[in-house]
Amino acid sequence: MALVILDLIHTLARHQLLPQGEQLQLQLIVQPREPLRDSPIVVSWSSVGMRLAPPCRVLVASSTSATLAEANEGSKTIRLGSAGTYKFTLECKAMGGVDVRQTTTVLVK
């Protein structure tokens, strides 16, 4: 994951979308990765170098999409009632105005 963040920083800096010296970090963790249906799942996220307004958004999607939270950092415990693959996305806007995101998936059994 560190390589992905560094690659993102280098790409943004190269295209002058990230002011020199500005740090960008997004972290999205969903545990466990393969939960049982209706068992607790912890979604945690954090960000560095992102705008506070609008705040970052955490989305969860399967057959439909929903906003789980709007905050630049936090943690929530949720339960998913149906088996299947769920995609979690952390979307933020960097101080330089660039939209950045990180995604991860969970397979509910």
PyMOL commands that set and color helices and strands:
alter all, ss='L'
color gray80, all
select helices_A, chain A and resi 2-14
alter helices_A, ss='H'
color red, helices_A
select strands_A, chain A and resi 25-31+40-48+57-61+65-70+74-79+84-93+99-108
alter strands_A, ss='S'
color yellow, strands_A
deselect
rebuild
show_as cartoon
